[in-house]
Amino acid sequence: MMGARVTRVFSKFNLESRAHREIGKVKPTAAPRHPSAAPLDHPAQFQEEIKKKDEQLLTLLKDVYVDSKDPSVNVQIKGGILPSQPEERRLTKVGNLRHLDIQTIPKGRISVVEVLTLLNNHHRAPATWTAEKIAKEYCLDLKDVTAVIAYFIPFAVEIFSSEDKKTLKPR
């Protein structure tokens, strides 16, 4: 409480002379205007030439015929190809979160939940869930499905014995 009073007294001390000193300082001058910003006065003959129609030029322009064609189907934008048609999409097979789940996926792609589901189905019944059936069911390439089945192994769990662990010797 006392500090605020002391601060207020010092801030109001000699206020008028400080204000006069600040007002009396030299203010910076504005930069000069660019010469192109000023309106240009053209002679009257230029104004007449601008407004006058040139019949010879108009006839030559009427004879011009422009034949244009649309660009190719794929448009290059910064290294990527932008398809001209919208990509085909399919509905997802699984999902328990309803409105939070992804509703549609582009054909040729698959969600993580679907990958785990199809791997689980293939792991439990490899005779019924073959690579061909999975590729047809999820609209995928056969070579991609066989690679996923061969190399994507989320169910392999290895438990190391206590003999393999390195033990620290107490000091």
C-alpha positions as CSV (number, residue, x, y, z in Angstrom):
1,M,0.0,0.0,0.0
2,M,2.8,2.4,0.9
3,G,4.8,1.5,-2.2
4,A,1.9,2.6,-4.5
5,R,1.7,6.0,-2.8
6,V,5.4,6.6,-3.2
7,T,5.4,5.6,-6.8
8,R,2.4,7.8,-7.5
9,V,4.2,10.8,-5.9
10,F,7.3,10.3,-8.0
11,S,5.4,9.9,-11.2
12,K,3.5,13.2,-10.7
13,F,6.6,15.1,-9.6
14,N,7.6,17.8,-12.1
15,L,5.0,16.5,-14.6
16,E,4.4,19.9,-16.3
17,S,8.0,20.6,-17.1
18,R,8.5,17.0,-18.5
19,A,5.5,17.5,-20.7
20,H,6.8,20.8,-22.1
21,R,10.2,19.2,-22.7
22,E,8.6,16.4,-24.7
23,I,6.4,18.7,-26.7
24,G,9.4,20.9,-27.5
25,K,11.4,18.1,-29.1
26,V,11.9,18.2,-32.9
27,K,9.5,15.8,-34.6
28,P,10.7,13.7,-37.6
29,T,9.6,14.9,-41.0
30,A,7.6,12.8,-43.4
31,A,9.3,11.2,-46.4
32,P,8.8,12.9,-49.7
33,R,6.2,11.5,-52.1
34,H,7.3,9.2,-54.9
35,P,7.3,11.1,-58.3
36,S,5.1,8.4,-59.9
37,A,2.3,9.1,-57.4
38,A,1.8,12.6,-58.7
39,P,-0.8,12.8,-61.6
40,L,0.8,13.1,-65.0
41,D,-0.4,15.8,-67.4
42,H,-0.3,14.4,-71.0
43,P,-0.6,16.7,-73.9
44,A,-4.1,16.8,-75.5
45,Q,-2.8,15.0,-78.6
46,F,-2.1,11.8,-76.6
47,Q,-5.5,11.9,-75.0
48,E,-7.1,12.1,-78.5
49,E,-5.0,9.2,-79.8
50,I,-6.0,7.1,-76.8
51,K,-9.8,7.7,-77.4
52,K,-9.7,7.4,-81.2
53,K,-10.7,4.1,-82.8
54,D,-8.3,2.6,-85.3
55,E,-10.4,0.9,-88.0
56,Q,-7.5,-1.0,-89.6
57,L,-6.5,-2.5,-86.3
58,L,-10.1,-3.5,-85.6
59,T,-10.4,-5.4,-88.9
60,L,-7.1,-7.2,-88.3
61,L,-8.3,-8.2,-84.8
62,K,-11.6,-9.6,-86.3
63,D,-9.6,-11.8,-88.6
64,V,-7.7,-13.5,-85.7
65,Y,-8.9,-17.0,-84.9
66,V,-7.7,-18.7,-81.7
67,D,-8.1,-22.4,-81.4
68,S,-7.3,-23.7,-77.9
69,K,-7.4,-27.1,-76.3
70,D,-7.8,-28.2,-72.7
71,P,-4.7,-29.2,-70.8
72,S,-3.9,-32.9,-70.4
73,V,-5.8,-35.1,-67.9
74,N,-3.0,-34.9,-65.2
75,V,-1.9,-31.5,-64.1
76,Q,1.6,-31.2,-62.5
77,I,1.6,-29.1,-59.3
78,K,4.9,-28.8,-57.4
79,G,6.1,-32.3,-58.2
80,G,2.8,-34.0,-57.5
81,I,0.2,-35.2,-59.9
82,L,-3.3,-33.9,-59.3
83,P,-5.9,-36.4,-60.6
84,S,-8.7,-34.9,-62.7
85,Q,-11.3,-37.4,-61.5
86,P,-12.2,-38.0,-57.8
87,E,-10.7,-41.1,-56.4
88,E,-12.9,-44.1,-55.8
89,R,-13.6,-44.8,-52.1
90,R,-15.0,-47.7,-50.2
91,L,-16.7,-48.1,-46.8
92,T,-14.6,-49.3,-43.9
93,K,-15.2,-52.9,-42.6
94,V,-14.8,-52.4,-38.8
95,G,-15.1,-49.6,-36.3
96,N,-16.6,-49.3,-32.9
97,L,-16.5,-45.5,-32.3
98,R,-19.2,-44.7,-34.9
99,H,-18.8,-40.9,-35.6
100,L,-15.1,-40.8,-34.6
101,D,-14.1,-43.6,-37.0
102,I,-13.1,-43.0,-40.6
103,Q,-16.2,-43.7,-42.7
104,T,-14.6,-44.1,-46.2
105,I,-11.1,-45.0,-47.4
106,P,-9.7,-44.7,-50.9
107,K,-9.5,-47.9,-52.8
108,G,-6.1,-49.5,-52.7
109,R,-5.6,-48.3,-49.1
110,I,-6.4,-49.7,-45.7
111,S,-6.7,-48.5,-42.1
112,V,-4.6,-49.8,-39.2
113,V,-7.7,-51.4,-37.6
114,E,-8.5,-53.2,-40.8
115,V,-4.9,-54.4,-41.1
116,L,-5.0,-55.9,-37.6
117,T,-8.4,-57.5,-38.3
118,L,-7.3,-59.1,-41.5
119,L,-4.1,-60.3,-40.0
120,N,-6.0,-61.8,-37.1
121,N,-8.4,-63.5,-39.4
122,H,-5.5,-64.9,-41.5
123,H,-3.7,-66.0,-38.4
124,R,-6.7,-67.9,-37.1
125,A,-7.9,-69.4,-40.3
126,P,-5.3,-69.2,-43.1
127,A,-7.3,-71.7,-45.3
128,T,-10.4,-69.4,-45.5
129,W,-8.7,-66.0,-45.3
130,T,-6.2,-66.4,-48.2
131,A,-4.3,-63.5,-49.7
132,E,-6.6,-63.6,-52.8
133,K,-9.8,-63.3,-50.6
134,I,-8.3,-60.5,-48.5
135,A,-7.3,-58.6,-51.6
136,K,-10.8,-58.9,-53.1
137,E,-12.5,-58.1,-49.8
138,Y,-10.5,-54.9,-49.1
139,C,-9.9,-53.8,-52.7
140,L,-6.1,-54.2,-52.5
141,D,-3.4,-55.5,-54.8
142,L,-2.5,-59.1,-54.4
143,K,1.3,-58.4,-54.1
144,D,0.7,-55.9,-51.4
145,V,-1.5,-58.3,-49.4
146,T,1.1,-61.1,-49.6
147,A,3.8,-58.7,-48.5
148,V,1.7,-57.6,-45.5
149,I,1.0,-61.1,-44.5
150,A,4.6,-62.1,-44.8
151,Y,6.4,-59.1,-43.2
152,F,3.8,-57.4,-40.9
153,I,3.9,-59.5,-37.8
154,P,2.2,-57.7,-34.9
155,F,1.4,-60.9,-32.9
156,A,4.9,-62.2,-32.4
157,V,5.8,-61.8,-28.7
158,E,9.1,-62.9,-27.4
159,I,9.7,-63.4,-23.7
160,F,13.3,-63.4,-22.7
161,S,14.4,-65.6,-19.8
162,S,16.1,-64.2,-16.8
163,E,19.3,-66.0,-17.7
164,D,19.7,-63.8,-20.8
165,K,19.4,-60.6,-18.9
166,K,22.6,-58.9,-17.9
167,T,22.8,-58.3,-14.2
168,L,24.6,-55.4,-12.6
169,K,27.1,-56.2,-9.9
170,P,26.6,-54.2,-6.7
171,R,29.5,-51.9,-5.7
